[in-house]
Amino acid sequence: MTAVDIRFKFEQAVAAFEAADVDCKLAIIWRVYDTLGQAFAAVAPVSLFSQAVQHLIQQLQHVNRADRLEILRDVMAGDDTRFTHEYQKLDINMRLAFWHRLTHQSSYFWSCQVQTRETQVLMSHLDSMGLNERLYFLRQVLA
């Protein structure tokens, strides 16, 4: 496999992610972080303890559960909300840390209700990726 083939596969994966609906995007993010386990903590330990990330998590925890879900949908969709603006101020490492902390500190479980063939292929492809590939994918879709 050449570098061009790898880049093309990532471009396809990112395109499939971007074409998915918001709940499927959240389910994909959750699944990737779930399969990363604690490996992410070793890659970006400083970001995990960022005050900006902690502040955003605390803000989210101060709203009721139904509103939290909507806030996360808004963030993933890039909607024009106060919370989305705060999230967008974070650099990529902080965004990665935000989702890591959120997926490992909450009881949310996202399901992809409108799963297309492309989404199914993407989920399968992500399951076969190694740690570095999954991190690269997250960097691409959360940037």
Sine and cosine of phi, psi and omega as CSV:
sin_phi,cos_phi,sin_psi,cos_psi,sin_omega,cos_omega
0.00,0.00,0.69,-0.73,-0.02,-1.00
-0.99,-0.16,0.18,-0.98,0.02,-1.00
-0.88,0.48,-0.58,0.81,0.01,-1.00
-0.89,0.45,-0.67,0.74,0.01,-1.00
-0.88,0.47,-0.68,0.73,0.00,-1.00
-0.91,0.42,-0.72,0.70,0.00,-1.00
-0.88,0.47,-0.65,0.76,0.01,-1.00
-0.89,0.45,-0.67,0.75,0.02,-1.00
-0.90,0.45,-0.62,0.78,0.03,-1.00
-0.93,0.36,-0.62,0.79,0.05,-1.00
-0.88,0.47,-0.64,0.77,0.06,-1.00
-0.91,0.42,-0.67,0.74,0.00,-1.00
-0.90,0.44,-0.70,0.71,0.01,-1.00
-0.91,0.42,-0.67,0.74,0.02,-1.00
-0.89,0.47,-0.67,0.75,0.03,-1.00
-0.90,0.43,-0.64,0.77,0.04,-1.00
-0.89,0.46,-0.74,0.67,-0.04,-1.00
-0.90,0.43,-0.46,0.89,0.01,-1.00
-0.99,0.16,-0.27,0.96,-0.04,-1.00
-0.96,0.29,0.40,-0.91,0.08,-1.00
-0.96,0.28,0.20,-0.98,-0.13,-0.99
-0.86,0.50,-0.70,0.72,-0.01,-1.00
-0.91,0.42,-0.58,0.81,0.05,-1.00
-0.93,0.37,-0.62,0.79,0.05,-1.00
-0.87,0.49,-0.71,0.70,0.02,-1.00
-0.90,0.44,-0.64,0.77,0.04,-1.00
-0.90,0.44,-0.62,0.78,0.01,-1.00
-0.92,0.40,-0.72,0.69,0.03,-1.00
-0.85,0.52,-0.73,0.68,0.00,-1.00
-0.85,0.52,-0.69,0.72,-0.05,-1.00
-0.91,0.41,-0.66,0.75,0.02,-1.00
-0.89,0.45,-0.73,0.68,0.01,-1.00
-0.91,0.42,-0.58,0.81,0.03,-1.00
-0.89,0.46,-0.63,0.77,0.00,-1.00
-0.98,0.20,-0.35,0.94,0.06,-1.00
-0.96,0.27,-0.49,0.87,-0.03,-1.00
0.86,0.50,-0.64,-0.77,-0.02,-1.00
-1.00,0.08,0.02,1.00,-0.01,-1.00
-0.86,0.51,-0.54,0.84,-0.01,-1.00
-0.89,0.46,-0.61,0.79,-0.02,-1.00
-0.86,0.51,-0.53,0.85,0.03,-1.00
-0.97,0.26,-0.43,0.90,-0.05,-1.00
-0.99,0.13,-0.64,0.77,-0.08,-1.00
-0.71,-0.70,0.86,0.52,-0.09,-1.00
-0.90,0.44,-0.59,0.80,-0.04,-1.00
-0.91,0.41,-0.68,0.74,-0.01,-1.00
-0.88,0.47,-0.54,0.84,-0.03,-1.00
-0.89,0.45,-0.44,0.90,-0.05,-1.00
-0.96,-0.29,0.29,0.96,0.01,-1.00
-0.89,0.46,0.67,-0.74,0.04,-1.00
-0.91,0.41,-0.57,0.82,0.01,-1.00
-0.90,0.44,-0.69,0.73,0.03,-1.00
-0.91,0.41,-0.72,0.70,0.01,-1.00
-0.86,0.51,-0.68,0.73,0.00,-1.00
-0.88,0.47,-0.69,0.72,0.00,-1.00
-0.90,0.43,-0.67,0.74,0.05,-1.00
-0.89,0.46,-0.69,0.72,0.01,-1.00
-0.89,0.45,-0.66,0.75,0.05,-1.00
-0.86,0.51,-0.68,0.74,-0.01,-1.00
-0.90,0.43,-0.61,0.79,-0.03,-1.00
-0.95,0.31,-0.25,0.97,0.00,-1.00
-1.00,0.05,0.01,1.00,0.05,-1.00
-0.93,-0.36,0.37,-0.93,-0.03,-1.00
-0.93,0.37,0.30,-0.95,-0.14,-0.99
-0.84,0.54,-0.71,0.71,-0.01,-1.00
-0.88,0.48,-0.66,0.75,0.02,-1.00
-0.93,0.37,-0.57,0.82,0.05,-1.00
-0.86,0.52,-0.70,0.71,0.00,-1.00
-0.88,0.48,-0.68,0.74,0.02,-1.00
-0.91,0.41,-0.64,0.77,0.03,-1.00
-0.87,0.49,-0.70,0.71,0.01,-1.00
-0.91,0.41,-0.60,0.80,0.09,-1.00
-0.89,0.46,-0.69,0.72,0.02,-1.00
-0.87,0.49,-0.70,0.72,0.00,-1.00
-0.87,0.48,-0.74,0.68,-0.04,-1.00
-0.91,0.42,-0.56,0.83,0.00,-1.00
-0.99,0.16,-0.24,0.97,-0.03,-1.00
0.97,0.25,0.41,0.91,0.00,-1.00
-0.90,0.44,0.41,-0.91,-0.07,-1.00
-0.99,0.14,0.99,0.14,0.03,-1.00
-0.78,-0.63,0.30,-0.95,0.02,-1.00
-0.86,0.52,-0.69,0.72,-0.03,-1.00
-0.91,0.41,-0.67,0.75,0.03,-1.00
-0.88,0.48,-0.65,0.76,0.02,-1.00
-0.89,0.46,-0.66,0.75,0.04,-1.00
-0.90,0.43,-0.66,0.75,0.03,-1.00
-0.89,0.46,-0.68,0.73,-0.05,-1.00
-0.93,0.38,-0.31,0.95,0.07,-1.00
-0.96,0.27,-0.34,0.94,-0.02,-1.00
-0.95,0.30,0.60,-0.80,0.11,-0.99
-0.97,0.24,0.11,-0.99,-0.11,-0.99
-0.87,0.49,-0.63,0.77,0.02,-1.00
-0.90,0.43,-0.62,0.79,0.03,-1.00
-0.93,0.36,-0.60,0.80,0.05,-1.00
-0.90,0.43,-0.68,0.73,0.05,-1.00
-0.87,0.49,-0.67,0.74,0.01,-1.00
-0.92,0.40,-0.63,0.78,0.03,-1.00
-0.84,0.54,-0.78,0.62,-0.03,-1.00
-0.93,0.38,-0.60,0.80,0.04,-1.00
-0.87,0.49,-0.77,0.64,-0.02,-1.00
-0.89,0.45,-0.66,0.75,-0.02,-1.00
-0.90,0.44,-0.70,0.72,-0.03,-1.00
-0.94,0.33,-0.44,0.90,-0.03,-1.00
-0.99,-0.13,-0.11,0.99,0.00,-1.00
-0.89,-0.45,0.11,0.99,-0.07,-1.00
-0.78,-0.63,0.21,-0.98,0.01,-1.00
-0.98,-0.22,0.27,0.96,0.03,-1.00
-0.91,0.41,0.57,-0.82,0.17,-0.99
-0.65,-0.76,0.86,-0.51,-0.03,-1.00
-0.99,-0.16,0.66,-0.75,0.10,-0.99
-0.84,-0.54,0.50,-0.87,-0.04,-1.00
-0.99,-0.12,0.99,-0.13,-0.08,-1.00
-0.96,0.28,-0.57,0.82,-0.04,-1.00
-0.94,-0.34,0.92,0.39,-0.09,-1.00
-0.99,0.11,0.90,-0.45,0.04,-1.00
-1.00,0.06,0.16,-0.99,0.06,-1.00
-0.87,0.50,-0.64,0.77,0.01,-1.00
-0.88,0.47,-0.64,0.77,0.02,-1.00
-0.92,0.39,-0.65,0.76,0.03,-1.00
-0.89,0.46,-0.68,0.73,0.02,-1.00
-0.90,0.43,-0.67,0.74,0.02,-1.00
-0.87,0.49,-0.73,0.68,0.01,-1.00
-0.86,0.51,-0.68,0.73,0.02,-1.00
-0.90,0.44,-0.68,0.73,0.01,-1.00
-0.89,0.45,-0.67,0.74,0.01,-1.00
-0.89,0.46,-0.60,0.80,0.02,-1.00
-0.89,0.45,-0.45,0.89,-0.03,-1.00
-1.00,-0.02,-0.11,0.99,-0.02,-1.00
-0.97,0.23,0.47,-0.88,0.12,-0.99
-0.99,0.13,0.07,-1.00,-0.04,-1.00
-0.83,0.56,-0.79,0.62,-0.04,-1.00
-0.89,0.46,-0.61,0.80,0.02,-1.00
-0.92,0.39,-0.64,0.76,0.02,-1.00
-0.91,0.41,-0.65,0.76,0.05,-1.00
-0.90,0.44,-0.66,0.75,0.04,-1.00
-0.89,0.46,-0.69,0.72,0.04,-1.00
-0.85,0.52,-0.75,0.66,0.01,-1.00
-0.86,0.51,-0.66,0.75,0.03,-1.00
-0.87,0.50,-0.62,0.79,-0.02,-1.00
-0.94,0.34,-0.70,0.72,-0.11,-0.99
-1.00,0.09,-0.34,0.94,-0.01,-1.00
-0.98,-0.18,-0.10,0.99,-0.01,-1.00
-0.92,0.40,0.00,0.00,0.00,0.00
